[in-house]
Amino acid sequence: MFTSIDLNKLINLFKYDQTDPLLFNSSMFLFLFLGLLFLYQLLSKSQRGRIYLLIAFSMFFYYKSSGFYFLLLVFSAVFNFFMGKWIFISQSTLRKRLILISSIIFNIGLLVYFKYTNFFIQIINSFGSAKLNPLDIFLPIGISFFTFKALSYVLDLYLEKMEPERNFPNFLLYISFFPNILAGPIDRASRFLPQLSAPLIIDDAFVGKGVVLIISGLFKKAIIADYISTNFVDRIFDLPTRFTGAENLLGVYAYALQIYCDFSGYSDIAIGIALLLGFRLMENFDSPYQASSVAEFWRRWHISLSSWLLDYVFKPLQMKFRDLRTLGNAMALVVTFVLCGLWHGASWAFLFWGALHGFFMAFALFTKKPKNYIYAKLGIKNSKLLRYFQTFVTFNLIAFAWVFFRANSFETALQVFTQIFTFFHASVFLQFVPGYPVVTAMIILGFILHFVPKSWEIRFQEYFSRTPLIGKAIVLAAMIWLVIQVRSAEIQPFIYFQF
Amino acid sequence: MISEKLKNTIISSLDIDDFDLKDDTTADEVPGWDSLSHVNVILDIEKEFKIRFKSIEVLKLKNIGDLQKLVDSKLNSTN
């Protein structure tokens, strides 16, 4: 009897459970991934065998979080595979354009249906007198990511940046590749597909870099981000009025660190896992808070998305509006970033967050000439001091915008700023440090690591790649142990500070 | 080969000192030529050569060699 119960439990572990996707920092994933690596090694002689194994694993991975919607991946792959081919063989520009437009309508239509239908219903309800009921639509996980991957393929074929893939399983793997299906990077077909036709070689450098990325990703996501969010940031954003302005300001900065560590940490793990399988995914984060302008921030933050928007939304708009010069550029920026905001989620808050970024950059465009004139007059153009100042201002603008991204409502976001500007109580800083020693230490450590020069990072990676396998395994095991410790640590009690 | 006229137009549009532009040079290798200044470079070329590009033609460009070819083809078709 016991065995039958255990068997059921075991089967359930492998079944679709919407609340329990296979996140990389779960022990279930670790266990399955080690199994996958073992089979992958057995198939080292068969390139095709490896690709089929990865497709099967990717389908299971998706099934685990979204059930039979994994068929959507297959459907999207079939459709875009043939549309891409059709664009390529069509002779007339008009026909190419018509095929492109229909594939865009199909892909975006799918995304809009699953992700935005209820948002539109909400908008219609707020204007009209007729009240529509929200629909019960399941949101297939990662749909924003794989739709954009698929679109990059047809768009690049239209722009003649690549040739179509001949082999359907290769294309299916590109769409469904499990390391980046849930949260990116949104890899480009033109970078990924050639890797499937070349011999798969996993050398020491791949393994070394992969393990470093997994370790640093776990540290950022499962230690820094998870710890400071549960023990500090969430409390501030749940009820900003309960805290002084000083705590709110710290909360805003800590959230900027948390979202970076969370997202870039997850990306690092995804890139690391892909490296262990012999694939290079594109870089997704490059110490974004080191940026000295909002435009530079977007060249360093979620690079796979920002470069996607740059190539397929901003550049075409910019060309269309080019006769308006700076105004045209500014309009293209605002439209692109409003869409960027909406891509993050179907809500006014995301739209507003995106629009803010668009306005920051548009403002910078219009003030570029006078600013340069003033800097030149003051003799500080290209000086380090100016760069530090600009980095500080940029960080604060971005942290400001994050408040709208994170807050549960627009009112909550405004409360955060009201507390900061009218109820600051700087003395609370001094009590904060001894009150929350671990949170403080993690915030400081997180920011220090963020501002470490890139050359140090590369040197560390190279050094780590050269350590023997056993050394790497020990460090990885230690990190996993640390993650478990942090996860099972008791939540820090809430403290009321005196002021 | 990149013509002197094209080279000078690009360099003055970006407001930079001399830069060696070759056929396979890409925009991101040239200082100051980023996604925002790109449109000004294109506009200045159109004005200097009295030509008009289609958006798609500009989007397809991969390097300065492609740009030179596009400019040449426009000049030939207007002659």
Chai-1 contact restraints between the chains, C-beta under 6 A:
chainA,res_idxA,chainB,res_idxB,connection_type,confidence,min_distance_angstrom,max_distance_angstrom,comment,restraint_id
A,L159,B,L59,contact,1.0,0.0,6.0,A-B,restraint_1
A,L159,B,K60,contact,1.0,0.0,6.0,A-B,restraint_2
A,E160,B,K60,contact,1.0,0.0,6.0,A-B,restraint_3
A,L310,B,S35,contact,1.0,0.0,6.0,A-B,restraint_4
A,P316,B,S55,contact,1.0,0.0,6.0,A-B,restraint_5
A,Q318,B,V39,contact,1.0,0.0,6.0,A-B,restraint_6
A,M319,B,S55,contact,1.0,0.0,6.0,A-B,restraint_7
A,M319,B,V58,contact,1.0,0.0,6.0,A-B,restraint_8
A,R322,B,V39,contact,1.0,0.0,6.0,A-B,restraint_9
A,R322,B,L43,contact,1.0,0.0,6.0,A-B,restraint_10
A,N329,B,V39,contact,1.0,0.0,6.0,A-B,restraint_11
